[in-house]
Amino acid sequence: MPDNTAPTLFSMTQRAMSAQLVRMNAATSNLANAGSVASSEAEAYRPIRAVFAVELDRASGLSQVRSDGLMRSDTSATKRYDPGHPLADETGHVWEAPVDESAEMVEIMESARQYQNMVQALQTAKQLMLETLRSN
């Protein structure tokens, strides 16, 4: 029976790295929209989050992560009085995106760290495989 450890390891790591990229892209999108305003609460930007699910790889018996898409936050937009703004409504209010810039930066740093950990795991696995091949 052939050993499928290496392909499974690389496949799992690649999926984990892809998941971290989705997570990082969502946070950077939120940061890009921080401070944006709209003329109504319904039109205001809402932060997005990546949604992940775990699925079982029946061939290996290992669980893997997969992205289930993106979900909009149900956080209410911030109503701000700014009568001189071109998007102000009839009462002089604009609606600002409810993005916590500090939380988004933490999200980006955490996803970057996880991505870096996966790269390191791949490099270590590759090195171990090369050492195993050299010793045979």
C-alpha positions, 0 to 999 in steps of 0.5 A: 500500500503506497504512503500518501502522507506527503501529498496529503500533508501538502494538500492540507497545508495548501488549503490552510494557507488558502484559508488564511489568505481569504481571512486576510483579504476580508480584513483588508477589505474592511480596513479599506472601507473604514471611515466610508460613509453613506446616505442611509444605514442600509447603504453603509458598508458592513464588515465581512468575515470569512466563514470556515468549515471542517471537512473529513478527508475520507481517504486519509481520515484527517480533517481539513479546513475549507472556506464556506464564503464570506458573511456580512456583520450585523453591526449597525452603522454609526450615525454621525451629524455632518450637514456639510457632507455631500451624502448627508440626508435631510437631517444632516446625518451620514452613516459611517461603516462600523469598522474597528481598525484595531481589530482588523489589524489584529486579524491581519497580523494573526492570519499572516502569522498562521500563513507563515506557520504553514510555510514553515511547516512545509519547509520542515516537511520538505527538509525531512523528506530530503534527509530521508531520501539521502539516508536511503 
